[in-house]
């Protein structure tokens, strides 16, 4: 196998991943289970909203023309015929000189052309009959929310590829979508490689570390909207690894391995890709951290070989795996958004390759400022807890000073971007 590795630019690596065809599957689920799922159908208004003329206030429904000459000196008095609340209708059409006591949200009675707010009306009883008096003129349609004023029947409201958030769910419920078509979550298998890895409940041993990468990547998969499936650890034995990976590929849409993608004696993934007959899209990227991130394509499935170093593994997933999973979910904006920001502190380290600093965002005096979340080493895990952006420092630079302009990739912005807008 040719292990020569020539680094390619980050943008080219991402494009090679996104050029791989992906298949999407659709399922119908109850609305109650639709939170954060991706719609596979357009949501349209199945009826007008509101479905009838209704009152926005408590008051009295009357004919506006009956108030044409109403003044403080010569008020107009109406006979109150009935009272209706939200969810109820008047029992008969309204006649001239009559008023219906109406509550917020109730349907405007037939014949009524306006609603006088309760605060401007005076009521009294006489001989067991209720009356209402008004001292001002009202206009036709005053204080009436007209039928279909919010939306008309058949109006498209939400497009396919949209995530179901609380607002979308409210629309689905409003228009009677008791079941909804969504894209099936891609099933993403995760392996951690390396005999140095301990389970999280095991005590530390000399030369061993706990397996943090698997739990981190599983969480990243879940955050992406896919379904994570953990297959455990792989020991540094070729036959064992190959058997486990071939079996796992039968159960998943995408497979991720962490570690074992370098070219050392114990890094077995390149040899496994070869035996699988996989096409290696790339195995070296001009970036730090995660330069050895490798992606291979075998029998319609992508295998992401992420670094065994926590920060490098984290960055590799967000740059390459995340957008491909969004593509599998038919998201129209599969990439993390990229914004311009000011660097909040000096960063003196030279950057021969594009560097992705784990960082966090701050808003200061009307400016967007980004700060490193901790130590900038690929093996560092403590900086990840505060990370919500990747600060992008261009390759070929000799360091940055506080206040300089940089780009930042937003990791927790759900709007996404149609294109990967990284400069250079």
N, C-alpha and C positions, 0 to 999 in steps of 0.2 A: 504493500500500500504506500502511496506517495504521501509522506508526512510533511512535505514542504509547505510552509504556510506563508502566504503573501497577504498582508493586511489590506482590507478593502474599506472604503469610507462607510460611516454609519448609515448615511442615507441610502447608499447602494445596498447594504445588507438588509435594511428594512424593506426595500423594494423587492428584493429577491424573495423574501418571505411572503410579501403580499401578492406577488405574482402567481403563487401556487394556488390552483383552484381549490375551492372549499365547497362542501355541500351543506345545505341547511335542511333541517327537518322541522315539521310543524306538528303541534299537538293541541288539542282543545282541553282546557282545564276550567274548573269552577272559578268564578270571580274571586272567591275568598282566598284562593291560592295564587293569585296573579301578581302579588307585590313584587316589584323589581324585575318581573319577567319582561321580555321584549315582544311587543305586538307583531303578529304576522298578518294583521288585517288592518284595514282602514276603519276608523271609528267615525260613523256619521250619525247625525241627529235622526232618530227614528220618529220624532214628532217635534212640533214647535215648542220653543221655550220662551216665555210661558205658554202653556197650551190654551190659555184663555186670558181675556182682559182681567187684570186683578188690581187690588188696592194695595199701595205701598204703606198705607197708614191706617190707624183706627180713625173712624170718622163716620160720615153719612154720605151714602150714594144718592144723588139727586139729578134732576135735569138742569143743566147749566142755564138754559134759556129762562127757567123760572126765577133766576136771580138777576135778571137784566136790570131791574130798577131798585135792587136792594141797597139801602144806605143805613147809616147809623140812625138817621132820623125816621127812616121808613123801612124797617127790616122786613124780611120775608119769612113767613112761618110755614112749616111743613108738618104734615101728619106722619108720624113714624109708624110704618105698617108692620115691620118685623125686624129681627136682628139675626145676622148670619156671621158665623165664624169661618176660619180657614178650613177647607174641606167640605163646606156646605154651600148650597145654592139657595137663592131666593125662591120662594114658592110660587111667585107669579110676577109678570112684568110690572115695572114701575110706571105709575101714572103721574101726570102733571099734578104738582102740589103734594106729592108723597115723598118720603125719605125712608131709606133702609139703613139701619145702624149696621155698619160693616167693620170687620176686624182686618188687621193686616194679613195680606195673602189671600183673602177671600175673593171669589169670582164676582165681578161687577154684574149686578142684576140687569136683565134685559130692560132696555128703556132708559137706564141711567147713563149720563154722559160726563159726569165728573164726580169727584169725591171731595167733600168739605172736611178738612181735618177737624178732629174733635175739639181742638183747642180754640177754634174760632166760632164754635157753635154754642148756643145756649139751649138748654133743655128744660122742659117743665111738664107737669102732669095736670090734666084737667078732665074731670069726670071720668077717670079711669083710662084716659087716652094719653099717650105720650106725644109731645110735640117738640120740634126743633126750630130754632130761629137763627137766621144768619143776617149779618149786616153789611155784606159786601157782595159784589158781583163775581161770579165764577165763570171760567172759560171752558169751552168744550174740550174734553180729554185732559183737563187739569187733574193732576194726581191720579192718573190711571196708567198702569204699566200695560202697554198694548200687547196683544197676542203676537208671538214670534218676534218681539222686539229684541230679544237676546240672540236667538238663532231660529232659522227656518228649518222645516223638515227637509231632510236630505243633505243638509250642509255638512261637508267634511270637517271634522274637528281635530282628529289626531291621525297621523300617518303611520303606516307600517314601519317597524324599526324603532319605535319609541318605547322607552322604558315605562312601565306602569308605576307611577308615583302616586301619592295620595290624591292629587288633583285629577289625574287620568282615571284613577279608580272611581272617583266621584262621578265623572262623566259616564263611565261604563254603567254604573248603577243607575244613574239618572235616565239613561236611554234603554234600560232593560236588558243589558248584556249579562245574563246570568252565567253564561259560559263565554270564554274568549279564546281565540286562536293565538298562540304564542310560538316562538321558535324554541325547539327543544334545546336545552342546555348542552353544549358540547361536553362530553365526558373527558376529563383531563387526568391521565394517570401520572403519578409522581413516584419516582424512586430516588433514594439518597444512596450514593456509592461511597465506599470507604470502610475498611475494617477499623479505622480509628474512631468511628462514631458509636456513641453510647445512646441508649434510649433515655428519655428525659427523666425517668424515675430511677435511673441507675446512679450510684455514687461515682464521683470522678475517680479515674485511675491514671497512673503515669502514662503519658503519651496519648491519652484519649480525650475527646471532647464530646459534649452532648450534641445531639442531632437537631440543631436549630433550623437549618435550611428547609427541611421538609415541612415543618409547621409554618414557616414564613411563606413558602411557595403555595401551600394549600390555602392559606389565607388570601394570598394575591389572586389565586384562581377563583375563589369564592367572590372576591371583590369585583372581579371582571365580569361576573354574571354566568360563569361556567360552573360545572359540577366537578368537584375535586374527588379523586379516588386514590388513596394512598396504598401503595404496594409494599412499603417497608424498605429496609436497607438491603443493599447489594454488597456482598463481600467481594474482595479483589481476586475473583476466580473467573476466568473467561467462560468456561462451560456453564457454570451456575448463572452468571449474568445473562448470557445469551438465551438460555432456556427461559429465565424469568421474563426477559424483555419480549421475546416472541410470544409468550403466553399472554402478557399484558396487552400487547397490541391487538389482540382479538377482542378485548373488552373496552377499548377506549377509542376516542376520535383523535386525540393528541397525546403524546407521551413526553414527559419532562424527566430528565435525569439531572441531578446536581452533583458535580464533581466528576473526575475521571475523564475529562475532555482535553487534557494537556497531551504531551507526548512522552511522558515518563514511562518507566518500566511497568508501573502499576495503573496506568491510565488506559483502561480497556475499551472505552467507548469508540474510539476510531476504528478498532479492529472489529467491533460488533457491527458498526455501520457497514463496513466492508462485507462481512459475511451475510448481512441482510440484503445486500445488493442495493443499498440506499445511495441516492445521489446527494452528495454533500454540497449544500448551497454555499456555504462558507465555513471556515474554521479559524479565521483570524480577522479581527476588525481593528481599525485604527482608532481605538478608544481606550480610556482608562476610567474605571476598572472594567473588567470583563472582556479583555481583548481575545481570550480563547473561547468565547461563546461560539458554539457550533450548532448549526441547524442542518438536518438531513431530511430527505424526502424518500419514503419507501411505500410503494403500493397505495398511493393516495393519502398517506398519513405523514404528518410532520413530527419529527423527533427533535426536541430542543435540548441540547446539551449545555446546561448552564454551569457556570463556575462553581467550584466548591467553596469559594470564599463568600461569606454572607453578603457583603455589600455588592460585590460583583454579580452574584446570583440575582439579587434584588433588581439591580439596574438592567441586567440582561432580560429578565422577564418583562419589565415595563416597556422596554424599547421594542422588543421583537415578538414575544408571546402575546402580550396584551392586545395589540392591534389585530393580530390574526384571529384571536378568539372573538373580537368584536365583528370581524368580517364574517365569521361563521354564524354569528347571531344576526347578520344582515343589518348591522348598524350603519347608518349613512355617514356618521362621523366617527370612524374607528380609532382615530389617533388621540392621544392626550393633547390638550391645547398647549401652545407655546406662547409665552408673553415676554415683553421686554421689562426689565427690572434693573434696579441699582444694587450692586454688591454691597453688603452691609459691613464688610470687614476686609482687611488686606488678605490677599492670598498670593504668597510669594513664590510658590512652587512653579517651575517652568512646565509648560504643557506641550510636549512634542506631538501628542495626539489629543483629540477632543476629550475633555475630561468632564465627567458627570458627578457633581458633588451632591451628596445627600444633604438636603437643606429644608428650611421652613420659610414661610412667607410672612412679611410684616407690612403694615400700612402706616407710614410715618409722614405727617405733614403733607398729605395728599400724594405721596409717592409710594410706589411698590418697591419694597426692599427685601432682599433675600439674604439669608445667613446660612453658613454651614451648620449642620445639626450636631457636629462633633468631629472627631478625628477622621482625617481623610486617608484611610487605608482600606484596601479591598477586603481584608480579613476582619475589619471592625464590624461589630454587630450593634454596639450601644448607640450609635448615631441614628439607627433606623427608627427608633421609637418616636422621634419628633419629626421624621421626614414626611413632608407633604409636597415637596417639589424636588426636581433634579435641576441643580444650577449648572448651566452649560458654559464651560470655558473653552474657547476655541483652541485648536491645535496650532502650534507654531508661535505661541506667545510665551513670554518670559515671566509670567505672573500678572496678577491684577491688583489694583489698589482700591481701597474703599471708595465707593461712590461711582466707580466705573460701570458702564452699561453692560449688561449680560442678558442672556436669554434664560428663561426658567420654564421647565415642563411641569404643568400642573397635574398632579397624580390623583387628586380627589375631586376634580371638576367633571361632573357627569355630562356636560353638554358635548364634549368631544370636539374634534376637528376633522374636516373632510380630507385635509392634507397634512402631511408631516412638515411643519413650517420651520424646521431648524435651518439656520443659515449655514452656508459653507458645505 
